[in-house]
Amino acid sequence: MERERNKSHHEKLFKASLNPTRRKMVHTIGVFGKTIEELKQEMKLDDFLFKFNLDFLIQNGFIEEKDGKLKLTQDGIELLESG
């Protein structure tokens, strides 16, 4: 079971890392976090692309919203450290 979890975990990381917009979002949020408005201003994406990529990162457990800020989860930090 652990091996299956690791496989899906690595596939999820790989899929997120292939997308330059998602990598940039994770990098922009960084270790200190950002509000959605701060991230949106820095990313300079249209509403659809912004929401699509942010939703992907949240649904796949890379980012969470806490106290009005977007923060990286442990998986998000792993993605950030992978470059």
PyMOL Python script that loads the backbone (N, CA, C, O; Angstrom):
from pymol import cmd

cmd.read_pdbstr("""\
ATOM      1  N   MET A   1       0.828  -1.202   0.000  1.00  0.00           N
ATOM      2  CA  MET A   1       0.000   0.000   0.000  1.00  0.00           C
ATOM      3  C   MET A   1       0.870   1.263   0.000  1.00  0.00           C
ATOM      4  O   MET A   1       0.578   2.229  -0.705  1.00  0.00           O
ATOM      5  N   GLU A   2       1.930   1.240   0.792  1.00  0.00           N
ATOM      6  CA  GLU A   2       2.850   2.387   0.858  1.00  0.00           C
ATOM      7  C   GLU A   2       3.472   2.655  -0.509  1.00  0.00           C
ATOM      8  O   GLU A   2       3.629   3.806  -0.916  1.00  0.00           O
ATOM      9  N   ARG A   3       3.825   1.575  -1.215  1.00  0.00           N
ATOM     10  CA  ARG A   3       4.422   1.727  -2.539  1.00  0.00           C
ATOM     11  C   ARG A   3       3.446   2.392  -3.505  1.00  0.00           C
ATOM     12  O   ARG A   3       3.845   3.236  -4.307  1.00  0.00           O
ATOM     13  N   GLU A   4       2.175   2.019  -3.433  1.00  0.00           N
ATOM     14  CA  GLU A   4       1.144   2.612  -4.286  1.00  0.00           C
ATOM     15  C   GLU A   4       0.980   4.099  -3.977  1.00  0.00           C
ATOM     16  O   GLU A   4       0.837   4.912  -4.890  1.00  0.00           O
ATOM     17  N   ARG A   5       1.001   4.458  -2.682  1.00  0.00           N
ATOM     18  CA  ARG A   5       0.900   5.860  -2.286  1.00  0.00           C
ATOM     19  C   ARG A   5       2.098   6.635  -2.816  1.00  0.00           C
ATOM     20  O   ARG A   5       1.945   7.745  -3.325  1.00  0.00           O
ATOM     21  N   ASN A   6       3.282   6.061  -2.701  1.00  0.00           N
ATOM     22  CA  ASN A   6       4.482   6.733  -3.193  1.00  0.00           C
ATOM     23  C   ASN A   6       4.423   6.947  -4.699  1.00  0.00           C
ATOM     24  O   ASN A   6       4.834   7.994  -5.198  1.00  0.00           O
ATOM     25  N   LYS A   7       3.914   5.960  -5.420  1.00  0.00           N
ATOM     26  CA  LYS A   7       3.809   6.084  -6.872  1.00  0.00           C
ATOM     27  C   LYS A   7       2.868   7.231  -7.237  1.00  0.00           C
ATOM     28  O   LYS A   7       3.207   8.061  -8.080  1.00  0.00           O
ATOM     29  N   SER A   8       1.690   7.286  -6.614  1.00  0.00           N
ATOM     30  CA  SER A   8       0.745   8.356  -6.941  1.00  0.00           C
ATOM     31  C   SER A   8       1.284   9.709  -6.476  1.00  0.00           C
ATOM     32  O   SER A   8       1.059  10.728  -7.129  1.00  0.00           O
ATOM     33  N   HIS A   9       1.993   9.718  -5.351  1.00  0.00           N
ATOM     34  CA  HIS A   9       2.609  10.950  -4.855  1.00  0.00           C
ATOM     35  C   HIS A   9       3.617  11.483  -5.876  1.00  0.00           C
ATOM     36  O   HIS A   9       3.612  12.672  -6.194  1.00  0.00           O
ATOM     37  N   HIS A  10       4.471  10.612  -6.383  1.00  0.00           N
ATOM     38  CA  HIS A  10       5.482  11.038  -7.357  1.00  0.00           C
ATOM     39  C   HIS A  10       4.851  11.463  -8.677  1.00  0.00           C
ATOM     40  O   HIS A  10       5.318  12.404  -9.319  1.00  0.00           O
ATOM     41  N   GLU A  11       3.793  10.770  -9.081  1.00  0.00           N
ATOM     42  CA  GLU A  11       3.092  11.163 -10.311  1.00  0.00           C
ATOM     43  C   GLU A  11       2.478  12.551 -10.160  1.00  0.00           C
ATOM     44  O   GLU A  11       2.521  13.363 -11.084  1.00  0.00           O
ATOM     45  N   LYS A  12       1.907  12.814  -8.990  1.00  0.00           N
ATOM     46  CA  LYS A  12       1.293  14.118  -8.711  1.00  0.00           C
ATOM     47  C   LYS A  12       2.360  15.222  -8.735  1.00  0.00           C
ATOM     48  O   LYS A  12       2.152  16.278  -9.332  1.00  0.00           O
ATOM     49  N   LEU A  13       3.498  14.971  -8.085  1.00  0.00           N
ATOM     50  CA  LEU A  13       4.595  15.943  -8.094  1.00  0.00           C
ATOM     51  C   LEU A  13       5.101  16.181  -9.516  1.00  0.00           C
ATOM     52  O   LEU A  13       5.343  17.319  -9.916  1.00  0.00           O
ATOM     53  N   PHE A  14       5.255  15.107 -10.264  1.00  0.00           N
ATOM     54  CA  PHE A  14       5.757  15.206 -11.630  1.00  0.00           C
ATOM     55  C   PHE A  14       4.812  16.035 -12.493  1.00  0.00           C
ATOM     56  O   PHE A  14       5.247  16.914 -13.237  1.00  0.00           O
ATOM     57  N   LYS A  15       3.505  15.746 -12.386  1.00  0.00           N
ATOM     58  CA  LYS A  15       2.512  16.472 -13.183  1.00  0.00           C
ATOM     59  C   LYS A  15       2.530  17.965 -12.851  1.00  0.00           C
ATOM     60  O   LYS A  15       2.446  18.803 -13.749  1.00  0.00           O
ATOM     61  N   ALA A  16       2.639  18.293 -11.577  1.00  0.00           N
ATOM     62  CA  ALA A  16       2.677  19.705 -11.186  1.00  0.00           C
ATOM     63  C   ALA A  16       3.970  20.367 -11.649  1.00  0.00           C
ATOM     64  O   ALA A  16       3.961  21.527 -12.060  1.00  0.00           O
ATOM     65  N   SER A  17       5.076  19.639 -11.584  1.00  0.00           N
ATOM     66  CA  SER A  17       6.375  20.232 -11.926  1.00  0.00           C
ATOM     67  C   SER A  17       6.530  20.475 -13.422  1.00  0.00           C
ATOM     68  O   SER A  17       7.348  21.299 -13.833  1.00  0.00           O
ATOM     69  N   LEU A  18       5.752  19.767 -14.243  1.00  0.00           N
ATOM     70  CA  LEU A  18       5.840  19.958 -15.696  1.00  0.00           C
ATOM     71  C   LEU A  18       5.256  21.286 -16.151  1.00  0.00           C
ATOM     72  O   LEU A  18       5.589  21.777 -17.231  1.00  0.00           O
ATOM     73  N   ASN A  19       4.399  21.861 -15.344  1.00  0.00           N
ATOM     74  CA  ASN A  19       3.695  23.072 -15.750  1.00  0.00           C
ATOM     75  C   ASN A  19       4.427  24.303 -15.198  1.00  0.00           C
ATOM     76  O   ASN A  19       4.473  24.494 -13.983  1.00  0.00           O
ATOM     77  N   PRO A  20       5.000  25.138 -16.076  1.00  0.00           N
ATOM     78  CA  PRO A  20       5.762  26.301 -15.603  1.00  0.00           C
ATOM     79  C   PRO A  20       4.923  27.303 -14.807  1.00  0.00           C
ATOM     80  O   PRO A  20       5.436  27.963 -13.903  1.00  0.00           O
ATOM     81  N   THR A  21       3.637  27.418 -15.142  1.00  0.00           N
ATOM     82  CA  THR A  21       2.773  28.339 -14.399  1.00  0.00           C
ATOM     83  C   THR A  21       2.597  27.858 -12.968  1.00  0.00           C
ATOM     84  O   THR A  21       2.645  28.659 -12.035  1.00  0.00           O
ATOM     85  N   ARG A  22       2.394  26.567 -12.787  1.00  0.00           N
ATOM     86  CA  ARG A  22       2.222  26.016 -11.430  1.00  0.00           C
ATOM     87  C   ARG A  22       3.517  26.124 -10.633  1.00  0.00           C
ATOM     88  O   ARG A  22       3.493  26.441  -9.444  1.00  0.00           O
ATOM     89  N   ARG A  23       4.636  25.863 -11.281  1.00  0.00           N
ATOM     90  CA  ARG A  23       5.932  26.009 -10.585  1.00  0.00           C
ATOM     91  C   ARG A  23       6.137  27.452 -10.149  1.00  0.00           C
ATOM     92  O   ARG A  23       6.618  27.709  -9.045  1.00  0.00           O
ATOM     93  N   LYS A  24       5.773  28.397 -11.016  1.00  0.00           N
ATOM     94  CA  LYS A  24       5.933  29.806 -10.674  1.00  0.00           C
ATOM     95  C   LYS A  24       5.005  30.197  -9.530  1.00  0.00           C
ATOM     96  O   LYS A  24       5.398  30.967  -8.653  1.00  0.00           O
ATOM     97  N   MET A  25       3.776  29.677  -9.526  1.00  0.00           N
ATOM     98  CA  MET A  25       2.850  29.965  -8.426  1.00  0.00           C
ATOM     99  C   MET A  25       3.436  29.492  -7.096  1.00  0.00           C
ATOM    100  O   MET A  25       3.423  30.223  -6.106  1.00  0.00           O
ATOM    101  N   VAL A  26       3.944  28.270  -7.087  1.00  0.00           N
ATOM    102  CA  VAL A  26       4.530  27.710  -5.858  1.00  0.00           C
ATOM    103  C   VAL A  26       5.718  28.559  -5.425  1.00  0.00           C
ATOM    104  O   VAL A  26       5.863  28.873  -4.244  1.00  0.00           O
ATOM    105  N   HIS A  27       6.565  28.932  -6.378  1.00  0.00           N
ATOM    106  CA  HIS A  27       7.733  29.758  -6.069  1.00  0.00           C
ATOM    107  C   HIS A  27       7.305  31.133  -5.541  1.00  0.00           C
ATOM    108  O   HIS A  27       7.899  31.642  -4.591  1.00  0.00           O
ATOM    109  N   THR A  28       6.287  31.728  -6.147  1.00  0.00           N
ATOM    110  CA  THR A  28       5.810  33.050  -5.746  1.00  0.00           C
ATOM    111  C   THR A  28       5.217  33.034  -4.345  1.00  0.00           C
ATOM    112  O   THR A  28       5.438  33.961  -3.565  1.00  0.00           O
ATOM    113  N   ILE A  29       4.469  31.991  -4.023  1.00  0.00           N
ATOM    114  CA  ILE A  29       3.909  31.859  -2.671  1.00  0.00           C
ATOM    115  C   ILE A  29       5.049  31.685  -1.664  1.00  0.00           C
ATOM    116  O   ILE A  29       5.046  32.291  -0.593  1.00  0.00           O
ATOM    117  N   GLY A  30       6.010  30.856  -2.022  1.00  0.00           N
ATOM    118  CA  GLY A  30       7.194  30.672  -1.187  1.00  0.00           C
ATOM    119  C   GLY A  30       6.891  30.235   0.230  1.00  0.00           C
ATOM    120  O   GLY A  30       5.795  29.759   0.524  1.00  0.00           O
ATOM    121  N   VAL A  31       7.861  30.398   1.100  1.00  0.00           N
ATOM    122  CA  VAL A  31       7.724  29.915   2.476  1.00  0.00           C
ATOM    123  C   VAL A  31       6.894  30.841   3.354  1.00  0.00           C
ATOM    124  O   VAL A  31       6.448  30.432   4.426  1.00  0.00           O
ATOM    125  N   PHE A  32       6.679  32.079   2.920  1.00  0.00           N
ATOM    126  CA  PHE A  32       5.959  33.033   3.766  1.00  0.00           C
ATOM    127  C   PHE A  32       4.476  33.161   3.417  1.00  0.00           C
ATOM    128  O   PHE A  32       3.693  33.686   4.209  1.00  0.00           O
ATOM    129  N   GLY A  33       4.093  32.684   2.237  1.00  0.00           N
ATOM    130  CA  GLY A  33       2.698  32.745   1.837  1.00  0.00           C
ATOM    131  C   GLY A  33       2.333  34.071   1.186  1.00  0.00           C
ATOM    132  O   GLY A  33       3.074  35.050   1.273  1.00  0.00           O
ATOM    133  N   LYS A  34       1.196  34.080   0.544  1.00  0.00           N
ATOM    134  CA  LYS A  34       0.656  35.271  -0.139  1.00  0.00           C
ATOM    135  C   LYS A  34      -0.855  35.234  -0.029  1.00  0.00           C
ATOM    136  O   LYS A  34      -1.452  34.169   0.128  1.00  0.00           O
ATOM    137  N   THR A  35      -1.467  36.399  -0.112  1.00  0.00           N
ATOM    138  CA  THR A  35      -2.917  36.425  -0.263  1.00  0.00           C
ATOM    139  C   THR A  35      -3.231  36.093  -1.721  1.00  0.00           C
ATOM    140  O   THR A  35      -2.351  36.144  -2.580  1.00  0.00           O
ATOM    141  N   ILE A  36      -4.470  35.758  -1.987  1.00  0.00           N
ATOM    142  CA  ILE A  36      -4.861  35.470  -3.370  1.00  0.00           C
ATOM    143  C   ILE A  36      -4.628  36.699  -4.241  1.00  0.00           C
ATOM    144  O   ILE A  36      -4.153  36.579  -5.370  1.00  0.00           O
ATOM    145  N   GLU A  37      -4.960  37.884  -3.719  1.00  0.00           N
ATOM    146  CA  GLU A  37      -4.768  39.112  -4.500  1.00  0.00           C
ATOM    147  C   GLU A  37      -3.289  39.369  -4.799  1.00  0.00           C
ATOM    148  O   GLU A  37      -2.940  39.747  -5.918  1.00  0.00           O
ATOM    149  N   GLU A  38      -2.423  39.166  -3.809  1.00  0.00           N
ATOM    150  CA  GLU A  38      -0.978  39.349  -4.035  1.00  0.00           C
ATOM    151  C   GLU A  38      -0.486  38.390  -5.114  1.00  0.00           C
ATOM    152  O   GLU A  38       0.251  38.784  -6.019  1.00  0.00           O
ATOM    153  N   LEU A  39      -0.900  37.131  -5.010  1.00  0.00           N
ATOM    154  CA  LEU A  39      -0.477  36.136  -5.997  1.00  0.00           C
ATOM    155  C   LEU A  39      -0.994  36.507  -7.380  1.00  0.00           C
ATOM    156  O   LEU A  39      -0.262  36.420  -8.366  1.00  0.00           O
ATOM    157  N   LYS A  40      -2.250  36.917  -7.448  1.00  0.00           N
ATOM    158  CA  LYS A  40      -2.847  37.262  -8.741  1.00  0.00           C
ATOM    159  C   LYS A  40      -2.102  38.431  -9.391  1.00  0.00           C
ATOM    160  O   LYS A  40      -1.834  38.410 -10.592  1.00  0.00           O
ATOM    161  N   GLN A  41      -1.771  39.440  -8.600  1.00  0.00           N
ATOM    162  CA  GLN A  41      -1.041  40.598  -9.142  1.00  0.00           C
ATOM    163  C   GLN A  41       0.342  40.189  -9.646  1.00  0.00           C
ATOM    164  O   GLN A  41       0.771  40.630 -10.712  1.00  0.00           O
ATOM    165  N   GLU A  42       1.028  39.359  -8.894  1.00  0.00           N
ATOM    166  CA  GLU A  42       2.388  38.968  -9.277  1.00  0.00           C
ATOM    167  C   GLU A  42       2.403  38.009 -10.465  1.00  0.00           C
ATOM    168  O   GLU A  42       3.336  38.035 -11.268  1.00  0.00           O
ATOM    169  N   MET A  43       1.384  37.167 -10.585  1.00  0.00           N
ATOM    170  CA  MET A  43       1.356  36.180 -11.663  1.00  0.00           C
ATOM    171  C   MET A  43       0.957  36.790 -13.005  1.00  0.00           C
ATOM    172  O   MET A  43       1.389  36.308 -14.052  1.00  0.00           O
ATOM    173  N   LYS A  44       0.142  37.842 -12.988  1.00  0.00           N
ATOM    174  CA  LYS A  44      -0.294  38.500 -14.228  1.00  0.00           C
ATOM    175  C   LYS A  44      -0.916  37.511 -15.227  1.00  0.00           C
ATOM    176  O   LYS A  44      -0.548  37.480 -16.401  1.00  0.00           O
ATOM    177  N   LEU A  45      -1.860  36.712 -14.736  1.00  0.00           N
ATOM    178  CA  LEU A  45      -2.579  35.761 -15.582  1.00  0.00           C
ATOM    179  C   LEU A  45      -4.026  36.202 -15.720  1.00  0.00           C
ATOM    180  O   LEU A  45      -4.555  36.912 -14.865  1.00  0.00           O
ATOM    181  N   ASP A  46      -4.664  35.772 -16.810  1.00  0.00           N
ATOM    182  CA  ASP A  46      -6.098  36.050 -16.904  1.00  0.00           C
ATOM    183  C   ASP A  46      -6.818  35.198 -15.855  1.00  0.00           C
ATOM    184  O   ASP A  46      -6.267  34.227 -15.336  1.00  0.00           O
ATOM    185  N   ASP A  47      -8.052  35.580 -15.559  1.00  0.00           N
ATOM    186  CA  ASP A  47      -8.800  34.936 -14.475  1.00  0.00           C
ATOM    187  C   ASP A  47      -8.917  33.424 -14.651  1.00  0.00           C
ATOM    188  O   ASP A  47      -8.775  32.675 -13.685  1.00  0.00           O
ATOM    189  N   PHE A  48      -9.175  32.973 -15.877  1.00  0.00           N
ATOM    190  CA  PHE A  48      -9.354  31.545 -16.109  1.00  0.00           C
ATOM    191  C   PHE A  48      -8.074  30.772 -15.784  1.00  0.00           C
ATOM    192  O   PHE A  48      -8.108  29.800 -15.030  1.00  0.00           O
ATOM    193  N   LEU A  49      -6.953  31.203 -16.351  1.00  0.00           N
ATOM    194  CA  LEU A  49      -5.689  30.487 -16.118  1.00  0.00           C
ATOM    195  C   LEU A  49      -5.278  30.536 -14.650  1.00  0.00           C
ATOM    196  O   LEU A  49      -4.771  29.554 -14.107  1.00  0.00           O
ATOM    197  N   PHE A  50      -5.497  31.670 -14.021  1.00  0.00           N
ATOM    198  CA  PHE A  50      -5.156  31.801 -12.607  1.00  0.00           C
ATOM    199  C   PHE A  50      -5.955  30.798 -11.779  1.00  0.00           C
ATOM    200  O   PHE A  50      -5.390  30.038 -10.993  1.00  0.00           O
ATOM    201  N   LYS A  51      -7.277  30.804 -11.964  1.00  0.00           N
ATOM    202  CA  LYS A  51      -8.141  29.913 -11.175  1.00  0.00           C
ATOM    203  C   LYS A  51      -7.875  28.450 -11.504  1.00  0.00           C
ATOM    204  O   LYS A  51      -7.830  27.616 -10.600  1.00  0.00           O
ATOM    205  N   PHE A  52      -7.698  28.127 -12.773  1.00  0.00           N
ATOM    206  CA  PHE A  52      -7.448  26.750 -13.193  1.00  0.00           C
ATOM    207  C   PHE A  52      -6.201  26.186 -12.505  1.00  0.00           C
ATOM    208  O   PHE A  52      -6.232  25.088 -11.948  1.00  0.00           O
ATOM    209  N   ASN A  53      -5.117  26.941 -12.549  1.00  0.00           N
ATOM    210  CA  ASN A  53      -3.864  26.456 -11.970  1.00  0.00           C
ATOM    211  C   ASN A  53      -3.880  26.480 -10.441  1.00  0.00           C
ATOM    212  O   ASN A  53      -3.348  25.572  -9.802  1.00  0.00           O
ATOM    213  N   LEU A  54      -4.481  27.503  -9.858  1.00  0.00           N
ATOM    214  CA  LEU A  54      -4.583  27.559  -8.404  1.00  0.00           C
ATOM    215  C   LEU A  54      -5.452  26.411  -7.892  1.00  0.00           C
ATOM    216  O   LEU A  54      -5.103  25.757  -6.909  1.00  0.00           O
ATOM    217  N   ASP A  55      -6.581  26.166  -8.557  1.00  0.00           N
ATOM    218  CA  ASP A  55      -7.454  25.057  -8.155  1.00  0.00           C
ATOM    219  C   ASP A  55      -6.719  23.721  -8.227  1.00  0.00           C
ATOM    220  O   ASP A  55      -6.863  22.886  -7.335  1.00  0.00           O
ATOM    221  N   PHE A  56      -5.933  23.517  -9.285  1.00  0.00           N
ATOM    222  CA  PHE A  56      -5.156  22.277  -9.412  1.00  0.00           C
ATOM    223  C   PHE A  56      -4.231  22.107  -8.213  1.00  0.00           C
ATOM    224  O   PHE A  56      -4.173  21.033  -7.614  1.00  0.00           O
ATOM    225  N   LEU A  57      -3.508  23.168  -7.865  1.00  0.00           N
ATOM    226  CA  LEU A  57      -2.539  23.087  -6.767  1.00  0.00           C
ATOM    227  C   LEU A  57      -3.221  22.862  -5.418  1.00  0.00           C
ATOM    228  O   LEU A  57      -2.691  22.152  -4.564  1.00  0.00           O
ATOM    229  N   ILE A  58      -4.389  23.461  -5.229  1.00  0.00           N
ATOM    230  CA  ILE A  58      -5.129  23.267  -3.976  1.00  0.00           C
ATOM    231  C   ILE A  58      -5.710  21.849  -3.917  1.00  0.00           C
ATOM    232  O   ILE A  58      -5.557  21.152  -2.914  1.00  0.00           O
ATOM    233  N   GLN A  59      -6.371  21.431  -4.987  1.00  0.00           N
ATOM    234  CA  GLN A  59      -7.019  20.111  -5.008  1.00  0.00           C
ATOM    235  C   GLN A  59      -6.015  18.967  -4.886  1.00  0.00           C
ATOM    236  O   GLN A  59      -6.350  17.895  -4.382  1.00  0.00           O
ATOM    237  N   ASN A  60      -4.792  19.190  -5.344  1.00  0.00           N
ATOM    238  CA  ASN A  60      -3.772  18.147  -5.276  1.00  0.00           C
ATOM    239  C   ASN A  60      -2.868  18.285  -4.058  1.00  0.00           C
ATOM    240  O   ASN A  60      -1.868  17.578  -3.930  1.00  0.00           O
ATOM    241  N   GLY A  61      -3.227  19.193  -3.173  1.00  0.00           N
ATOM    242  CA  GLY A  61      -2.550  19.261  -1.883  1.00  0.00           C
ATOM    243  C   GLY A  61      -1.203  19.961  -1.855  1.00  0.00           C
ATOM    244  O   GLY A  61      -0.390  19.691  -0.971  1.00  0.00           O
ATOM    245  N   PHE A  62      -0.948  20.857  -2.807  1.00  0.00           N
ATOM    246  CA  PHE A  62       0.309  21.606  -2.796  1.00  0.00           C
ATOM    247  C   PHE A  62       0.172  22.936  -2.056  1.00  0.00           C
ATOM    248  O   PHE A  62       1.139  23.454  -1.496  1.00  0.00           O
ATOM    249  N   ILE A  63      -1.041  23.473  -2.063  1.00  0.00           N
ATOM    250  CA  ILE A  63      -1.320  24.774  -1.443  1.00  0.00           C
ATOM    251  C   ILE A  63      -2.581  24.633  -0.606  1.00  0.00           C
ATOM    252  O   ILE A  63      -3.496  23.887  -0.955  1.00  0.00           O
ATOM    253  N   GLU A  64      -2.613  25.364   0.508  1.00  0.00           N
ATOM    254  CA  GLU A  64      -3.834  25.456   1.303  1.00  0.00           C
ATOM    255  C   GLU A  64      -4.041  26.908   1.693  1.00  0.00           C
ATOM    256  O   GLU A  64      -3.092  27.688   1.763  1.00  0.00           O
ATOM    257  N   GLU A  65      -5.291  27.257   1.946  1.00  0.00           N
ATOM    258  CA  GLU A  65      -5.593  28.615   2.386  1.00  0.00           C
ATOM    259  C   GLU A  65      -5.769  28.584   3.897  1.00  0.00           C
ATOM    260  O   GLU A  65      -6.580  27.826   4.430  1.00  0.00           O
ATOM    261  N   LYS A  66      -4.992  29.425   4.578  1.00  0.00           N
ATOM    262  CA  LYS A  66      -5.020  29.489   6.046  1.00  0.00           C
ATOM    263  C   LYS A  66      -4.951  30.941   6.467  1.00  0.00           C
ATOM    264  O   LYS A  66      -4.065  31.680   6.038  1.00  0.00           O
ATOM    265  N   ASP A  67      -5.883  31.347   7.304  1.00  0.00           N
ATOM    266  CA  ASP A  67      -5.882  32.715   7.839  1.00  0.00           C
ATOM    267  C   ASP A  67      -5.796  33.768   6.735  1.00  0.00           C
ATOM    268  O   ASP A  67      -5.089  34.766   6.881  1.00  0.00           O
ATOM    269  N   GLY A  68      -6.514  33.548   5.631  1.00  0.00           N
ATOM    270  CA  GLY A  68      -6.553  34.517   4.547  1.00  0.00           C
ATOM    271  C   GLY A  68      -5.331  34.523   3.646  1.00  0.00           C
ATOM    272  O   GLY A  68      -5.206  35.386   2.777  1.00  0.00           O
ATOM    273  N   LYS A  69      -4.425  33.567   3.843  1.00  0.00           N
ATOM    274  CA  LYS A  69      -3.220  33.490   3.020  1.00  0.00           C
ATOM    275  C   LYS A  69      -3.102  32.115   2.392  1.00  0.00           C
ATOM    276  O   LYS A  69      -3.522  31.108   2.962  1.00  0.00           O
ATOM    277  N   LEU A  70      -2.521  32.101   1.203  1.00  0.00           N
ATOM    278  CA  LEU A  70      -2.173  30.841   0.569  1.00  0.00           C
ATOM    279  C   LEU A  70      -0.824  30.403   1.110  1.00  0.00           C
ATOM    280  O   LEU A  70       0.129  31.183   1.122  1.00  0.00           O
ATOM    281  N   LYS A  71      -0.743  29.168   1.555  1.00  0.00           N
ATOM    282  CA  LYS A  71       0.500  28.637   2.118  1.00  0.00           C
ATOM    283  C   LYS A  71       0.820  27.316   1.440  1.00  0.00           C
ATOM    284  O   LYS A  71      -0.079  26.592   1.011  1.00  0.00           O
ATOM    285  N   LEU A  72       2.099  27.010   1.348  1.00  0.00           N
ATOM    286  CA  LEU A  72       2.519  25.731   0.794  1.00  0.00           C
ATOM    287  C   LEU A  72       2.330  24.635   1.831  1.00  0.00           C
ATOM    288  O   LEU A  72       2.606  24.836   3.014  1.00  0.00           O
ATOM    289  N   THR A  73       1.865  23.491   1.390  1.00  0.00           N
ATOM    290  CA  THR A  73       1.801  22.313   2.238  1.00  0.00           C
ATOM    291  C   THR A  73       3.189  21.639   2.175  1.00  0.00           C
ATOM    292  O   THR A  73       4.099  22.147   1.520  1.00  0.00           O
ATOM    293  N   GLN A  74       3.337  20.508   2.852  1.00  0.00           N
ATOM    294  CA  GLN A  74       4.608  19.778   2.769  1.00  0.00           C
ATOM    295  C   GLN A  74       4.892  19.380   1.331  1.00  0.00           C
ATOM    296  O   GLN A  74       6.036  19.458   0.882  1.00  0.00           O
ATOM    297  N   ASP A  75       3.851  18.947   0.593  1.00  0.00           N
ATOM    298  CA  ASP A  75       4.049  18.616  -0.833  1.00  0.00           C
ATOM    299  C   ASP A  75       4.436  19.852  -1.640  1.00  0.00           C
ATOM    300  O   ASP A  75       5.251  19.769  -2.559  1.00  0.00           O
ATOM    301  N   GLY A  76       3.854  20.990  -1.296  1.00  0.00           N
ATOM    302  CA  GLY A  76       4.198  22.232  -1.978  1.00  0.00           C
ATOM    303  C   GLY A  76       5.652  22.621  -1.745  1.00  0.00           C
ATOM    304  O   GLY A  76       6.335  23.081  -2.659  1.00  0.00           O
ATOM    305  N   ILE A  77       6.115  22.433  -0.524  1.00  0.00           N
ATOM    306  CA  ILE A  77       7.525  22.714  -0.208  1.00  0.00           C
ATOM    307  C   ILE A  77       8.438  21.776  -0.981  1.00  0.00           C
ATOM    308  O   ILE A  77       9.491  22.181  -1.475  1.00  0.00           O
ATOM    309  N   GLU A  78       8.021  20.514  -1.079  1.00  0.00           N
ATOM    310  CA  GLU A  78       8.793  19.545  -1.855  1.00  0.00           C
ATOM    311  C   GLU A  78       8.869  19.965  -3.320  1.00  0.00           C
ATOM    312  O   GLU A  78       9.924  19.857  -3.945  1.00  0.00           O
ATOM    313  N   LEU A  79       7.763  20.440  -3.861  1.00  0.00           N
ATOM    314  CA  LEU A  79       7.741  20.923  -5.246  1.00  0.00           C
ATOM    315  C   LEU A  79       8.631  22.151  -5.392  1.00  0.00           C
ATOM    316  O   LEU A  79       9.370  22.265  -6.370  1.00  0.00           O
ATOM    317  N   LEU A  80       8.570  23.063  -4.438  1.00  0.00           N
ATOM    318  CA  LEU A  80       9.412  24.259  -4.464  1.00  0.00           C
ATOM    319  C   LEU A  80      10.882  23.890  -4.450  1.00  0.00           C
ATOM    320  O   LEU A  80      11.671  24.463  -5.201  1.00  0.00           O
ATOM    321  N   GLU A  81      11.260  22.940  -3.604  1.00  0.00           N
ATOM    322  CA  GLU A  81      12.669  22.530  -3.475  1.00  0.00           C
ATOM    323  C   GLU A  81      13.167  21.768  -4.694  1.00  0.00           C
ATOM    324  O   GLU A  81      14.370  21.701  -4.946  1.00  0.00           O
ATOM    325  N   SER A  82      12.226  21.187  -5.458  1.00  0.00           N
ATOM    326  CA  SER A  82      12.651  20.403  -6.625  1.00  0.00           C
ATOM    327  C   SER A  82      13.018  21.303  -7.805  1.00  0.00           C
ATOM    328  O   SER A  82      13.482  20.823  -8.839  1.00  0.00           O
ATOM    329  N   GLY A  83      12.807  22.606  -7.641  1.00  0.00           N
ATOM    330  CA  GLY A  83      13.221  23.532  -8.679  1.00  0.00           C
ATOM    331  C   GLY A  83      12.070  24.003  -9.453  1.00  0.00           C
ATOM    332  O   GLY A  83      12.231  24.798 -10.379  1.00  0.00           O
TER     333      GLY A  83
END
""", "prot")
cmd.dss("prot")
cmd.show_as("cartoon", "prot")
cmd.util.cbc("prot")
cmd.orient("prot")
